[in-house]
Amino acid sequence: MSLRGIGERNAVKNFGKSLSGFKLGLARFKPEKLFEKNIPITTENLAINFDDLGRPSLTLIGDYFKASKEVADLVGKLAVSDTDKALELEEAFSSIKSYDDSYLFKVADFLERKYKEINPLQGVLENKWQEAEEEAKLILADQLRNYFTICKARGDDKTFSQFVDETKRIYKGLARDAIEIASQSLGEDFLRLTNQEEKRSRNKKLVLGLSALGLIAAASLGAYLYKQHLDRIKEEEMKKPYRQAGLSDEQAEEFIASYPKQNGNSTWVSFAKSWANDKALAEESLKIFGNLKDSLEYLYFVNSNGYDGLNFLKDFPQFAKNYEEVLPAYSANSSLVKIVYDQFQRDPRINLDRNDLFLKGLKEYQDLNLIKKNLMIQTVHAVNNLTLAYEQGLPRLDKDSVWLLTNATQISKDIADFSPIVFYSIDGNNYVLEINVPRNIWILAEHLKRIQDSGFEIIKHPEMFEGLNGKVIANAWSLFDAKYGISYAEKEKSGRIIKPSDRDVWDIIMLQWNLYSNKAPQLNGLEKIYNRDFPWYDSNQLKQLYPDKNERRQALFFKFYIPNATFDMEKRERVYGVEGAKLSLTQAEKEYETITYRINHPNEDVPKGYKSWDDLTLTWFGGLLIDRGNHGLSNTVSQFIGHEYPNNITTTHQFNQIIEDTNINGITQYLKKNWKYWDLVKFIAGYERWNVGNYPPAIEEDGINYLIPQTLQAFGFPVYFVHINPTPIGAAQYEWAVSLPYYVASGMKNEFGEKILTGPAKGFGLYLVKDGIVEDGVKELLGFIGETTLYRGNNGVLESNTLLAPEIGIYLMKNP
């Protein structure tokens, strides 16, 4: 029995009957039933089995679409020949009101999405799906043409464009290209509906639209249901390995939906298990690594060790490939790891790969078992800079040395403060002492270890840490950074470039420690004669005496600075480089011991012509002032001694009495009265000035350049020089100055006001008597640390200039 043999009215009747049972058909439709009966797929068999199979079965393959097309043609013809009969289909469609346009939209959108996802059906239905797809488009075009024909017969006041727009809006997503084909074939030949029938016609239009498209909706639904059946089978197969791995149905479904490209193999199953255990971690790892292999290895590493894998990937995605190095530390102490990384990123001195440095630095923390420690920021700075020091080529330190460093930095931040020191100039051209922090950290660690190995437990004396820090800064600058410093002199002398790891370099560093620390109370040196107003060995006291941090660090620098040369008092010659630096310390210590003995035994072995060593040293100190007064600086000397020079001063004895008379309002008398160490300064300066002149005599500059300042340092005085310009003929171009504690310097300032100047570190000396200097024609005062400059004579012999070359120089007074 063929559909073509059915009468038009019976066809309409049967069609309406089938539509009224549409819902029932949906409920009982079994797509596989046709195949179970092995019924040939023909139009006749489809019609015979219509009631059995239900309308959706028409969509299984292309032949079903062809059958649908024949039925659609029949309905269309009926609608054209008998509009009223066609409109009776409204009652037939009343049973599918719930499957209105919103349902059709879903069906159509589903088909549109699935056109390219039909591989399973292709295998089952002999690759006829694409053919069926094309047929479905043609059917839709036919139904639209029939629909438009009915509208034309009834009349419609909408233009063609409006009509097409409304059609597209109502049936959005339903084979849009077919709508375009159908609408384009009709042209704009529309009849207008009468105004009184407008509402009814629009309702009928929707009904007829549904009837015209009903077959296509049914076809779409059938395809949807059958594919849904196959999808269910496929989904069950896809879920099977995941369920076997312990995932619930819901988890398996969600996993498959999240990863549609999964294939159920063992790799995906392993990943799914991790995903079910920690969805966020698994998804983040796959996103970061981009492949299952690396992601699974990471997840295994995380889960087997209980690490914080998720936050690590969020905080440090750049180190995902280095997770074996970084993640253990991060999980143990994420705050520390973040700080370590941040410090490497912030350091403006670094011109290497910062991420690589971070990895190397982190290994240092791990090797030292520091990861779980609550480290101070200065300790982090220290270890990070130690990493940089190794990158600069310095040898690795043993763990004991680094442990000592980290312990010290945990106790005090002063020990690792390698920020710049500023020397202020009156003209604004300040000198900023920049410090090579990684190198100095390395030197500090080695220094601490060598002190500890010497038998003195430096770690138990944090009060010495700030002084030790200042020592490291001054030593390193003297040895390596000064333009004309020890390194320069050694290179000129032997062609050698000295390094921080050299043995003789450490001989100098430790020699100074041993010689200076033996005056410290911690090493039983409290009873020794020493400038206790500069207690470098006790930061608590030092901060009280030098409350300004920058000035305190300046003073420490002047105290521990090591010159590049000295005058050998036995050989009566200048010695340069490492040898000269070492001799400057040992010879100054000998002078310390000799002078100490002379102070304690003032009447023993006194040279002829002097009553005592006090008389000798005072005379030679006074002789310095007399010499300057006689060579163009009489006003300076007058202000310094509080008496007009040389008015009524006829003898040395008389001059000495003036210097010592505290009833006179001179600067030297004020210092004698208010600072107990001023007499010690005068004794040292007088003694060394006398000592230089012993047979065979040296020139005066050797005393000013080397012997006086080096011996003052040995007694605990920070020292530098003040240069005058212009220099009167016969006077010294520069003289030494010593640092004063705050209470002395401020007292002098209160007493003498702008008549005097103080330099860096509250330094004061003869050339800082401002009013007298100005009256003597001096225009500029330059405070400086100086070095011996070298040259080779015509015979190739290395020689030195008489005057020191300023290294660090700042103006204390400058001609406008």
C-alpha positions in Angstrom: 0.0 0.0 0.0 1.6 3.2 -1.1 1.1 6.7 0.2 0.6 7.8 -3.3 -2.6 5.6 -3.4 -4.2 7.2 -0.4 -7.0 9.7 -1.1 -6.3 13.2 -0.2 -9.0 13.3 2.5 -8.0 10.0 4.0 -4.4 11.2 4.0 -5.5 14.3 5.9 -7.5 12.2 8.3 -4.7 9.8 8.9 -2.2 12.7 9.2 -4.4 14.3 11.8 -4.8 11.0 13.6 -1.1 10.5 13.7 -0.5 14.0 15.0 -3.1 13.6 17.8 -1.1 10.6 18.9 2.1 12.4 18.7 2.8 12.4 22.4 2.0 8.7 22.7 4.3 8.1 19.9 7.1 9.8 21.7 6.5 7.8 24.8 6.5 4.4 23.1 8.8 5.0 20.2 11.5 2.4 19.9 13.9 3.3 17.0 15.4 -0.2 16.9 12.0 -1.9 16.4 12.0 -1.6 12.6 15.4 -3.2 12.5 14.2 -6.0 14.8 11.4 -6.9 12.3 13.9 -6.8 9.4 11.3 -4.9 7.4 12.7 -3.4 4.1 13.0 0.3 4.2 10.5 1.4 1.6 7.8 4.1 1.5 5.1 1.5 1.4 6.4 -0.4 4.5 6.8 2.8 6.3 3.2 3.8 5.7 1.9 0.3 6.6 3.8 0.4 9.9 3.1 4.0 10.6 0.9 3.4 13.6 3.3 0.7 14.9 6.4 2.7 14.6 5.2 6.2 15.2 5.9 9.3 13.1 9.5 9.8 14.4 10.6 6.6 12.6 10.4 8.5 9.3 13.7 10.1 10.2 16.0 7.1 10.4 17.6 7.4 7.0 17.2 9.2 3.7 14.3 7.0 2.6 12.4 8.1 5.7 12.9 11.7 4.6 11.7 10.9 1.1 8.5 9.4 2.6 8.0 12.5 4.7 8.4 14.6 1.7 5.6 12.7 -0.1 3.3 13.3 2.9 4.2 16.9 3.0 3.5 17.3 -0.7 0.0 15.8 -0.2 -0.8 18.2 2.7 0.4 21.1 0.7 -1.8 20.3 -2.3 -4.8 19.9 0.0 -4.1 23.3 1.6 -4.0 24.9 -1.8 -7.2 23.3 -3.1 -9.2 23.4 0.1 -8.0 26.0 2.6 -10.8 25.4 5.1 -9.9 21.7 5.3 -6.3 22.5 5.8 -7.3 24.8 8.6 -9.0 21.9 10.3 -5.6 20.6 11.1 -5.6 23.1 14.0 -7.5 20.6 16.0 -5.1 17.8 15.1 -2.2 20.0 16.4 -3.9 20.8 19.6 -2.4 17.6 21.1 1.1 18.8 20.7 0.7 22.3 22.1 3.5 21.6 24.6 5.8 21.0 21.7 5.3 24.5 20.3 7.9 26.7 18.7 10.2 26.6 21.8 10.4 22.9 21.4 11.0 23.1 17.7 13.7 25.6 18.4 15.5 23.0 20.5 15.1 20.2 18.0 16.3 22.4 15.2 19.3 23.7 17.1 20.1 20.2 18.1 20.1 19.0 14.4 22.2 22.0 13.4 24.8 21.2 16.1 24.8 17.5 15.3 25.2 17.7 11.5 28.9 17.3 11.9 28.8 14.9 14.8 27.1 11.9 13.2 29.9 9.4 12.9 28.2 6.7 15.0 25.0 6.9 12.8 27.1 6.7 9.6 28.4 3.3 10.6 25.0 2.0 11.5 22.9 3.4 8.7 25.3 2.9 5.8 26.5 6.5 5.6 23.1 7.8 4.5 23.0 10.6 7.0 24.4 13.3 4.8 22.0 12.4 2.1 19.2 12.6 4.6 20.4 16.0 5.7 20.2 17.4 2.2 16.7 15.9 1.8 15.6 17.4 5.1 16.6 20.8 3.8 14.5 20.3 0.6 11.6 19.2 2.7 11.7 22.3 4.8 11.9 24.4 1.7 8.8 22.7 0.3 6.9 23.1 3.6 7.7 26.8 3.7 6.5 27.2 0.1 3.2 25.5 1.0 3.0 27.7 4.1 3.5 30.8 2.1 1.0 29.6 -0.5 -1.7 29.3 2.2 -0.9 32.8 3.4 -1.2 34.2 0.0 -4.6 32.6 -0.5 -5.8 34.0 2.8 -4.1 37.4 2.3 -1.4 39.0 4.5 -0.7 42.7 5.0 3.0 42.1 5.7 5.6 42.8 3.1 7.7 39.9 2.1 10.7 41.2 4.0 8.7 41.5 7.2 7.3 38.1 6.7 10.6 36.5 6.2 12.0 38.3 9.3 9.1 37.0 11.4 9.6 33.5 10.1 13.2 33.6 10.9 12.4 34.9 14.4 9.8 32.3 15.1 11.9 29.4 13.8 15.3 30.7 14.8 18.0 28.0 14.5 15.9 25.7 12.3 17.8 25.1 9.1 18.3 28.8 8.4 19.7 28.1 4.9 16.5 26.2 4.0 14.4 29.2 5.1 16.4 31.4 2.9 16.0 29.0 -0.1 12.3 28.8 0.4 11.7 32.5 1.0 13.9 33.5 -2.0 11.8 31.3 -4.3 8.5 33.0 -3.5 9.3 36.6 -4.5 7.2 39.4 -3.0 3.8 38.4 -4.5 1.7 38.6 -1.3 -2.0 39.2 -1.1 -3.3 41.4 1.8 -5.6 40.0 4.5 -8.7 42.0 5.4 -8.3 44.1 8.5 -11.1 42.3 10.4 -9.5 38.9 9.8 -6.0 40.0 10.7 -5.9 38.5 14.2 -7.5 35.2 13.1 -5.2 34.9 10.1 -2.2 35.4 12.3 -3.3 32.7 14.7 -4.0 30.4 11.7 -0.6 31.3 10.3 1.1 30.0 13.4 -1.0 26.8 13.2 -0.3 26.3 9.6 3.3 27.1 10.2 3.3 24.3 12.8 1.5 21.9 10.4 3.8 22.7 7.6 6.9 22.2 9.7 5.4 19.4 11.8 6.8 16.7 9.6 10.3 18.2 9.8 10.0 18.6 13.6 9.0 14.9 13.7 11.8 14.0 11.5 14.2 16.0 13.7 12.9 14.4 16.8 13.3 10.9 15.5 16.8 11.5 14.6 17.4 13.1 17.9 15.9 10.2 19.8 17.8 7.6 17.9 21.1 9.4 18.2 20.3 9.9 21.8 19.9 6.1 22.1 23.2 5.5 20.5 24.8 8.3 22.5 23.6 6.6 25.7 25.2 3.4 24.6 28.4 5.2 23.8 28.3 7.2 27.0 27.9 4.0 29.0 30.9 2.6 27.3 32.8 5.8 27.9 31.9 5.9 31.5 32.8 2.2 32.1 36.6 2.6 32.7 36.0 5.6 35.0 33.4 3.8 37.1 35.8 0.9 37.4 38.4 3.4 38.6 36.1 4.5 41.4 34.3 7.5 39.9 30.5 7.8 40.5 28.2 8.1 37.5 27.9 11.8 38.1 31.6 12.2 38.3 32.2 10.2 35.2 29.6 12.2 33.3 31.0 15.5 34.4 34.5 14.4 33.6 33.6 13.3 30.1 31.7 16.5 29.5 34.7 18.5 30.7 37.1 16.6 28.6 35.3 15.5 25.4 38.5 14.4 23.8 39.2 11.7 26.4 39.3 8.2 25.1 39.1 6.1 28.3 42.7 4.7 28.1 44.7 4.2 31.2 46.3 7.7 31.1 42.9 9.4 31.0 41.7 7.1 33.8 44.6 8.0 36.0 44.0 11.7 35.3 40.3 11.2 36.1 41.1 9.7 39.4 43.1 12.7 40.3 40.4 15.0 38.9 37.8 13.3 41.1 40.1 13.7 44.1 40.9 17.4 43.5 39.2 18.9 40.5 40.8 22.3 40.8 44.3 20.9 41.1 43.9 18.5 38.2 42.4 21.1 35.9 45.1 23.7 36.8 47.9 21.2 36.2 46.6 20.2 32.8 46.2 23.9 31.9 49.7 24.7 33.0 51.6 21.7 31.6 49.4 21.3 28.5 49.7 17.5 28.3 48.6 14.5 30.3 52.0 13.0 30.8 53.6 16.0 32.6 50.3 16.7 34.4 50.1 13.2 35.7 53.7 13.2 36.9 53.1 16.5 38.7 49.9 15.2 40.3 51.6 12.0 41.4 54.5 14.1 42.9 52.0 16.4 44.7 49.6 13.6 46.0 52.3 11.2 47.1 54.0 13.9 49.2 51.0 15.9 50.3 52.3 19.1 48.7 50.3 22.3 48.1 50.3 21.8 44.3 47.4 24.1 43.4 48.6 27.3 45.1 52.1 26.6 43.8 50.9 26.6 40.2 48.9 29.8 40.8 51.8 31.6 42.5 54.7 30.3 40.5 53.5 29.0 37.0 56.8 30.1 35.7 58.5 27.4 37.8 56.1 24.6 36.9 58.8 22.7 35.1 61.0 23.1 38.1 58.4 21.8 40.6 60.7 19.2 42.0 63.1 21.9 43.1 60.6 24.6 44.2 57.4 22.8 45.3 58.8 21.1 48.4 60.1 24.4 49.7 56.9 26.2 48.8 54.8 23.6 50.6 57.0 23.8 53.7 57.1 27.7 53.8 55.4 29.5 51.0 55.9 32.9 52.6 59.6 32.5 52.7 59.7 31.3 49.1 57.7 34.3 48.0 60.0 36.7 49.9 63.1 35.1 48.5 61.7 35.3 44.9 60.6 38.9 45.5 64.0 40.0 46.7 65.7 38.6 43.6 63.2 40.4 41.4 63.5 43.7 43.2 67.3 43.9 43.4 68.3 46.6 40.8 72.0 45.5 40.7 71.2 42.1 39.1 71.8 41.8 35.4 71.6 38.0 35.3 68.6 35.7 34.8 66.6 36.4 38.0 64.6 33.2 37.8 67.8 31.2 37.5 69.3 33.0 40.5 66.1 32.3 42.5 66.4 28.5 41.8 70.1 28.6 42.8 69.3 30.7 45.9 66.5 28.3 46.9 68.9 25.4 46.8 71.1 27.3 49.3 68.2 27.6 51.7 67.4 23.9 51.2 71.0 22.8 51.7 71.2 24.8 54.9 67.9 23.5 56.2 66.5 27.0 56.4 63.2 26.5 54.6 61.2 25.8 57.7 62.8 28.6 59.7 61.2 31.9 60.4 63.9 34.0 58.8 64.3 37.8 59.3 64.4 39.9 56.1 68.1 40.6 56.7 68.8 36.9 56.7 67.0 36.5 53.4 69.1 39.4 52.0 72.3 37.7 53.3 71.6 34.3 51.7 70.4 35.8 48.5 73.5 38.0 48.2 75.7 35.0 49.0 74.1 33.3 46.0 75.1 36.3 43.9 78.6 36.2 45.3 79.0 32.7 44.1 77.8 33.8 40.7 80.5 36.5 40.8 83.1 33.8 41.1 83.8 33.7 44.8 84.4 30.3 46.3 81.6 28.4 48.0 81.8 28.7 51.8 81.4 25.7 54.0 78.1 25.2 55.8 79.4 26.2 59.2 80.4 29.6 57.8 77.0 30.2 56.3 75.2 28.9 59.4 77.2 31.4 61.5 76.2 34.2 59.1 72.5 33.3 59.2 72.5 33.0 63.0 74.2 36.4 63.3 71.7 38.1 60.9 68.8 36.6 62.8 70.1 38.2 65.9 70.9 41.7 64.5 70.1 43.5 61.3 73.1 45.8 61.9 75.6 43.2 60.9 74.4 42.9 57.3 73.5 46.5 56.6 75.4 47.2 53.4 73.3 50.2 52.3 75.3 53.2 50.9 77.1 55.6 53.2 76.6 59.3 52.2 79.3 62.0 52.7 77.6 65.3 52.4 79.3 68.2 50.5 78.5 71.9 51.0 78.1 72.3 47.3 75.6 69.4 47.0 78.0 67.1 45.2 77.7 64.4 47.9 79.9 61.4 47.7 77.8 58.2 48.0 79.8 55.1 49.0 78.2 52.3 47.0 78.9 48.9 48.4 79.3 45.6 46.6 76.8 43.8 48.8 77.3 40.2 47.5 81.1 40.4 47.9 80.8 42.0 51.3 78.3 39.4 52.5 80.8 36.7 51.5 83.6 38.6 53.3 81.4 39.0 56.4 80.6 35.2 56.5 84.3 34.3 56.2 85.2 36.9 58.7 82.7 35.6 61.3 84.0 32.1 60.8 87.7 33.1 61.2 86.9 35.0 64.4 84.9 32.0 65.7 87.8 29.7 64.8 90.3 31.9 66.6 88.6 30.9 69.9 86.4 34.0 70.4 82.7 33.2 70.2 81.6 36.2 68.2 78.1 34.9 67.9 77.6 35.5 71.6 78.5 39.2 71.3 75.9 40.8 69.0 76.9 44.2 70.5 80.0 43.9 68.3 78.1 43.2 65.1 77.6 46.8 63.9 81.3 47.5 64.4 82.2 44.4 62.5 79.9 45.4 59.7 81.7 48.8 59.5 85.0 47.0 59.5 84.0 44.8 56.5 82.8 47.9 54.6 86.0 49.8 55.2 88.3 46.8 54.6 86.7 45.8 51.4 86.7 49.4 50.0 90.4 49.8 51.0 91.4 46.6 49.4 89.3 46.4 46.3 87.3 49.5 45.5 89.4 52.6 46.1 90.8 54.0 42.9 94.3 54.3 44.4 93.8 51.8 47.1 95.7 48.6 48.0 94.6 46.8 44.9 95.9 49.7 42.7 99.2 49.8 44.6 99.7 46.0 44.4 99.1 46.0 40.7 101.6 48.8 40.2 104.1 47.1 42.3 103.8 43.4 41.1 101.2 43.4 38.4 98.9 41.2 40.6 95.2 41.5 40.9 94.2 40.7 44.5 91.0 38.8 45.3 88.8 38.4 48.4 89.9 34.8 48.8 93.6 35.5 48.7 95.5 34.3 51.8 97.5 37.5 52.3 94.3 39.6 52.0 92.9 37.7 54.9 96.2 38.1 56.8 95.5 41.9 56.6 91.8 41.6 57.6 92.4 39.3 60.5 95.5 41.2 61.6 93.5 44.4 62.0 90.8 42.5 63.9 93.3 40.9 66.3 95.1 44.2 66.9 92.0 46.3 67.4 89.8 43.8 69.3 92.5 43.3 72.0 91.5 46.7 73.3 87.8 45.6 73.6 86.4 44.7 77.0 85.1 41.4 75.5 88.7 40.4 75.0 89.9 41.8 78.4 91.1 45.1 76.9 89.1 47.4 79.0 92.1 48.5 81.1 94.2 49.5 78.1 94.6 53.1 77.1 92.0 53.7 74.4 89.4 56.1 73.1 86.4 54.8 74.9 84.3 57.5 73.4 84.3 55.5 70.2 83.3 52.0 71.5 83.0 50.3 68.1 82.8 47.0 70.0 79.6 48.0 71.8 76.8 49.2 69.5 74.6 50.2 72.4 77.1 52.7 73.7 78.2 53.8 70.2 74.6 54.7 69.2 74.4 56.9 72.3 77.6 58.7 71.5 76.9 58.8 67.7 73.1 58.8 67.4 73.0 59.7 63.7 73.3 56.4 61.9 75.0 57.8 58.8 77.5 59.7 60.8 78.1 56.6 63.0 78.8 54.6 59.8 81.1 57.3 58.5 83.1 57.1 61.8 83.4 53.3 61.6 84.6 53.7 58.0 87.3 56.2 59.1 88.3 53.9 62.0 88.8 50.7 59.9 90.1 52.2 56.7 93.5 50.7 55.7 95.9 52.8 53.7 97.7 51.5 50.6 101.1 52.4 51.9 103.1 53.5 55.0 106.5 54.7 56.0 108.8 52.0 57.3 110.4 53.6 60.4 113.1 51.0 60.6 114.1 51.0 56.9 113.2 54.7 56.6 111.3 54.1 53.3 107.8 53.9 52.0 106.2 50.5 51.4 103.2 49.9 49.1 100.5 47.5 48.3 99.6 44.5 50.5 103.0 44.7 52.2 102.5 48.4 52.9 98.9 47.8 54.3 100.1 45.1 56.6 103.0 47.2 57.8 100.8 50.1 58.5 98.9 48.0 61.0 101.8 46.2 62.7 103.8 49.4 62.9 100.9 51.4 64.3 100.5 48.7 67.0 104.1 49.0 67.9 103.6 52.7 68.2 100.6 52.0 70.3 102.6 49.9 72.7 105.5 52.4 72.9 103.2 55.4 73.5 101.2 53.5 76.1 104.4 52.7 77.9 105.5 56.4 77.7 102.2 57.5 79.1 102.4 55.0 81.9 106.1 55.9 82.5 106.3 59.6 81.7 109.7 60.1 83.3 111.5 57.0 82.0 114.2 57.4 79.2 113.2 60.9 78.5 115.3 62.5 75.7 117.7 65.2 76.7 116.1 68.7 76.9 112.7 67.5 78.1 111.3 67.1 81.6 109.1 64.2 80.7 107.4 62.5 77.8 104.4 64.7 78.5 106.6 67.7 78.1 108.2 66.3 74.9 104.9 65.4 73.2 103.2 68.7 74.2 106.2 70.6 72.9 106.1 68.8 69.6 102.3 69.3 69.3 102.8 73.0 70.1 105.6 73.1 67.6 103.1 72.0 64.9 100.9 75.0 65.8 103.9 77.4 65.9 105.0 76.2 62.5 101.6 76.8 61.0 101.4 80.2 62.7 104.7 81.2 61.3 103.7 80.2 57.7 100.6 82.2 57.0 98.0 80.7 59.4 98.5 82.9 62.4 94.8 83.8 62.7 93.9 80.1 62.6 96.4 79.3 65.4 95.2 82.4 67.4 91.6 81.1 67.4 92.7 77.6 68.1 94.7 78.5 71.3 92.5 81.5 72.4 95.5 83.9 72.3 96.7 86.2 69.6 99.7 84.6 67.9 102.6 85.4 68.3 101.8 88.4 70.5 103.9 88.2 73.7 104.7 84.5 73.1 108.5 84.3 73.3 109.3 80.8 74.4 108.1 77.3 73.8 107.4 76.9 77.5 105.2 79.9 77.5 103.3 78.6 74.4 102.8 75.2 76.1 101.3 77.0 79.2 98.8 78.8 77.0 97.7 75.5 75.4 97.1 73.9 78.7 95.4 76.8 80.5 91.8 75.9 80.6 90.9 79.4 81.8 91.6 80.6 78.3 88.6 80.5 76.0 90.4 78.7 73.1 89.3 75.7 71.2 92.1 73.4 72.3 91.4 74.5 76.0 87.7 73.7 75.5 88.5 70.2 74.3 91.0 69.6 77.1 88.3 70.7 79.6 85.4 68.8 78.1 86.9 65.8 76.5 89.3 63.6 78.4 90.7 62.0 75.2 92.0 65.3 73.8 95.2 65.0 75.8 95.7 61.5 74.3 95.2 63.0 70.8 97.8 65.7 71.5 100.3 63.1 73.0 100.0 60.8 69.9 100.4 63.7 67.4 103.3 65.2 69.3 105.1 61.9 69.8 104.8 60.9 66.1 105.9 64.3 64.9 109.0 64.0 67.1 109.5 60.4 66.0 109.6 61.2 62.3 112.5 63.5 62.9 114.7 60.9 64.5 117.9 60.0 62.7 117.9 59.5 59.8 115.0 62.0 59.5 111.9 61.6 57.3 110.1 64.5 55.7 107.2 66.0 57.6 104.6 64.6 55.1 105.4 61.1 56.1 104.3 61.9 59.6 101.1 63.6 58.4 100.3 61.0 55.7 101.1 57.8 57.6 102.4 57.8 61.2 100.0 60.2 63.0 96.7 59.0 61.4 97.7 55.3 61.6 98.6 55.5 65.2 95.5 57.5 66.1 93.5 54.7 64.5 95.3 52.1 66.7 94.2 54.1 69.7 90.6 54.0 68.6 90.2 57.4 66.8 88.4 57.6 63.4 90.7 59.8 61.2 90.6 61.6 57.9 92.1 64.8 56.4 91.1 68.4 55.7 92.7 70.2 52.7 93.0 74.0 52.5 92.9 76.0 49.3 94.8 78.2 48.7 97.6 76.9 51.0 99.9 79.6 52.4 103.6 79.1 51.5 105.3 76.8 54.0 102.1 75.5 55.5 100.9 71.9 55.1 98.3 71.5 52.4 96.2 69.2 54.7 96.0 68.1 58.3 94.4 65.2 60.1 91.0 65.5 61.9 89.5 63.1 64.4 85.8 62.2 65.1 84.2 63.7 68.2 81.4 62.1 70.1 78.1 64.0 69.8 78.2 65.5 73.2 81.6 67.1 72.6 80.8 68.3 69.0 77.5 69.8 70.0 79.0 71.4 73.1 81.7 73.0 70.9 79.0 74.2 68.5 77.1 75.8 71.3 80.2 77.5 72.6 81.7 78.7 69.3 78.8 78.7 66.9 79.6 79.4 63.3 83.2 80.2 64.2 84.1 76.6 63.7 83.1 73.7 61.4 82.7 70.0 61.9 83.2 67.6 59.1 81.9 64.1 58.4 81.5 61.9 61.5 81.6 65.0 63.6 85.3 65.4 62.7 87.4 68.2 63.9 91.0 69.4 63.5 93.1 72.5 63.2 91.9 73.4 59.7 88.3 73.4 60.8 88.8 76.7 62.8 86.6 78.5 60.3 87.0 82.2 61.2 90.8 82.0 61.5 91.1 80.0 58.3 89.0 82.6 56.4 91.0 85.5 57.8 94.2 83.7 56.6 92.9 83.8 53.1 91.7 80.2 52.7 88.7 79.9 50.4 88.0 76.2 50.4 88.1 73.3 52.8 88.0 69.7 51.4 87.5 66.8 53.7 88.9 63.6 52.3 90.3 60.1 52.6 93.5 59.9 50.7 95.9 57.4 49.1 99.5 57.4 48.0 99.8 57.6 44.2 102.7 55.8 42.5 104.8 56.4 39.4 107.9 54.9 37.9 111.0 57.0 37.6 113.2 57.1 34.5 115.1 54.2 35.9 111.9 52.1 36.2 111.9 52.2 40.0 108.5 52.5 41.6 108.2 55.8 43.6 105.4 57.7 45.3 104.1 61.2 45.2 104.7 63.2 48.4 101.0 64.2 48.8 98.0 62.0 49.1 95.5 61.8 46.3 91.9 62.3 47.6 89.7 59.3 47.1 86.6 60.4 48.9 86.5 64.2 48.9 83.7 66.6 49.9 83.7 70.3 50.4 83.2 71.6 53.9 83.7 75.2 52.7 83.7 76.3 49.2 84.4 79.6 47.4 81.1 80.7 45.8 
